[in-house]
Amino acid sequence: MTINEALQIVIAEDDNEVNLARQDLAFSKLAQSTGQAEYDEIDRLLAVYVLRLTQAEAKLSPELTSAQLLQVGLIECFRLGMRTQRKIDHPDAATTMFWRSDKTPV
């Protein structure tokens, strides 16, 4: 499965949960508390790291617009999320950007 194929499925599943939250107050409250707990946990580290990455990118490529730097930040969040999920699924395995490549880092 490609990243885009998986993303399409995840978006549909997320849309279903959002629609359910709009229709069911109990589910909505549960979803809000669960989501807030995840946001709180993620916010402790991710924002600082992504800011550092985008600041470095801005120094390397000063011609980038704010919108382009925002896109870099969003892409990095997505990549880190995928890598984090792989770590959660396989805690003893090292994560690497080469996870679906036949290439090995030099």
C-alpha positions as CSV (number, residue, x, y, z in Angstrom):
1,M,0.0,0.0,0.0
2,T,1.3,3.4,-0.9
3,I,1.3,6.4,1.5
4,N,-1.4,8.1,-0.6
5,E,-3.6,4.9,-0.6
6,A,-3.3,4.6,3.2
7,L,-3.9,8.4,3.6
8,Q,-7.1,8.2,1.6
9,I,-8.4,5.4,3.8
10,V,-7.4,7.2,7.0
11,I,-9.1,10.4,5.8
12,A,-12.3,8.5,5.1
13,E,-12.1,6.8,8.5
14,D,-11.5,10.2,10.2
15,D,-14.4,11.8,8.3
16,N,-16.6,9.0,9.5
17,E,-15.6,9.7,13.1
18,V,-16.2,13.4,12.7
19,N,-19.7,12.7,11.2
20,L,-20.5,10.4,14.1
21,A,-19.3,13.1,16.6
22,R,-21.8,15.5,15.0
23,Q,-24.6,13.1,15.4
24,D,-23.9,11.5,18.8
25,L,-23.1,13.8,21.8
26,A,-21.6,11.0,24.0
27,F,-19.3,10.0,21.1
28,S,-18.5,13.7,20.6
29,K,-17.4,14.1,24.2
30,L,-15.3,11.0,24.1
31,A,-13.6,12.0,20.9
32,Q,-12.9,15.5,22.2
33,S,-11.3,14.2,25.4
34,T,-9.3,11.5,23.6
35,G,-8.2,14.0,20.9
36,Q,-7.2,16.6,23.5
37,A,-5.1,14.1,25.4
38,E,-3.3,13.3,22.2
39,Y,-2.8,17.0,21.4
40,D,-1.4,17.6,24.8
41,E,1.1,14.7,24.5
42,I,2.1,15.6,21.0
43,D,2.5,19.3,21.8
44,R,5.2,18.7,24.4
45,L,7.8,17.8,21.8
46,L,6.6,18.0,18.2
47,A,6.1,21.8,18.0
48,V,9.6,22.6,19.2
49,Y,11.3,20.0,16.9
50,V,9.3,21.1,13.8
51,L,10.1,24.7,14.5
52,R,13.8,23.8,14.7
53,L,13.5,22.0,11.3
54,T,11.7,24.8,9.6
55,Q,14.1,27.4,11.0
56,A,17.0,25.4,9.6
57,E,15.2,25.1,6.2
58,A,14.7,28.9,6.2
59,K,18.4,29.4,6.7
60,L,19.3,26.9,4.0
61,S,16.7,28.3,1.5
62,P,16.0,32.0,2.4
63,E,13.9,32.4,-0.8
64,L,11.2,30.2,0.6
65,T,7.9,32.0,1.4
66,S,6.1,31.6,4.7
67,A,3.6,29.3,3.0
68,Q,6.4,27.1,1.6
69,L,7.9,26.9,5.1
70,L,4.6,26.0,6.5
71,Q,4.3,23.2,4.0
72,V,7.8,22.0,5.0
73,G,6.6,21.9,8.6
74,L,3.4,20.0,7.8
75,I,5.3,17.5,5.7
76,E,7.8,16.9,8.5
77,C,5.0,16.5,11.0
78,F,3.5,13.8,8.7
79,R,6.8,12.1,8.2
80,L,7.5,12.1,11.9
81,G,4.0,10.8,12.6
82,M,4.6,7.8,10.3
83,R,8.0,7.2,11.8
84,T,6.5,7.4,15.3
85,Q,3.8,4.9,14.4
86,R,6.5,2.5,13.1
87,K,8.3,2.9,16.5
88,I,5.1,2.2,18.4
89,D,4.4,-0.9,16.3
90,H,8.1,-2.1,16.5
91,P,9.6,-0.6,19.6
92,D,12.9,-2.5,19.4
93,A,13.6,-1.7,15.8
94,A,15.4,1.5,14.8
95,T,13.5,3.9,12.6
96,T,15.0,5.1,9.4
97,M,14.1,7.2,6.4
98,F,15.0,4.1,4.3
99,W,12.1,2.1,5.8
100,R,10.7,1.0,2.4
101,S,13.9,1.2,0.3
102,D,16.2,-1.5,-0.8
103,K,19.0,1.0,-0.2
104,T,21.1,1.1,3.0
105,P,22.4,4.3,4.4
106,V,26.1,4.9,3.9
